[in-house]
Amino acid sequence: MKKVLMYLWQLPQNLLGLLIILFTFATNHGEYWYTPYFTFGVSLGDYVIFGREKYLTALKHEQGHQVQSRSLGWLYLLLIGLPSITGNIWDRLFHTSW
């Protein structure tokens, strides 16, 4: 019952994670999912999804987001996800290496 309640507490990010897994044909690799369509990692509820070979530090980073997701529940996408994706896009647009 506790797992069901936690899944519902994180429902928006769990659903988004499942949609990404389904639409990118991601494959399960134990602690994470792999999709060739990503060049980054993302943590959405119970799902960590990578697009390249995972590195231990990146996996630990995304697992830290899972802890935040468990604490914040439905607020996670607004408080953590939105600023993270915005910062990532900003960095890719304006801080490219020459």
Order of alpha helices (4+ residues) and beta strands (2+ residues): alpha-alpha-beta-beta-beta-beta-alpha-alpha
